Amino acid sequence: MAKTADALVSLAASQVGYDRYQDPEQGTKYGRWYAELTNSPWFGTNGVPYCAMFASWCLYQLGIKCVGTPTASCTSGLLASARGAKALKRVSAAKKGDLVLFNWQGAGYTASEADHVGIVVSNNGSTLSTIEGNVDGGKVLRRTRAYSTVVGVITPSFEQPKKGPFADVDESTPHYADIAWMKEAGIAVGYPDGTYRPGSALTRGDAAAFLHRLYNLVK
């Protein structure tokens, strides 16, 4: 799977609904993983808050590196590491896939502690849509958080999608290979601004042009 923000959010979304109290094994899924990874059995057999281990687990599954991870701590693991690496960004810069650190006392960017961490789904201007572990009594859930609760965000080391055949098409675009083939074969030429607009509706005129070019290609 690609090491992209989209892939990270998609993986996190697949975990929504996990409930530590419905887990048939002792501890949490993410704590057991962290215990094995770090050879620290304690994390796998107790109810320690797992929000940082959840974020770390998601990154690890995709092979995405991020300052401060893997970790079980929002403060000494994530916040301190991000500050030390000068990688802590203000909430206004938050983008999809960023780790977002919270302080429930509203201490803001200068907070000395982080109480919680989630994964940003979208930045809505004054709120963030997120996916978080260990909320509402130990669940993985989607949340909407006000800027005032945020300390800052950390951007993982995502791979940048390779440049595609059109300005608005890259490897994350559905049917990328088919679109690239159509461009290479001369069947699709795109718009004057260099875009393909893959989400636009196909008109009867567009279909005629595609079929005519295909006919010329194979005859």
Secondary structure, DSSP 8 states (H G I E B T S, - for coil): ---SHHHHHHHHHHTTT-BGGG-SSSS-HHHHHHHHHHT-THHHHS----HHHHHHHHHHHHT---TT-S-S-IIIIIIHHHHHTT--B-GGG--TT-EEEE-TT--GGG-S---EEEEEEEE-SSEEEEEEEEETTTEEEEEEEEGGGEEEEE--------B-SSTT-BTTSTTHHHHHHHHHHTS----TTS---TTS---HHHHHHHHHHHHHHH-
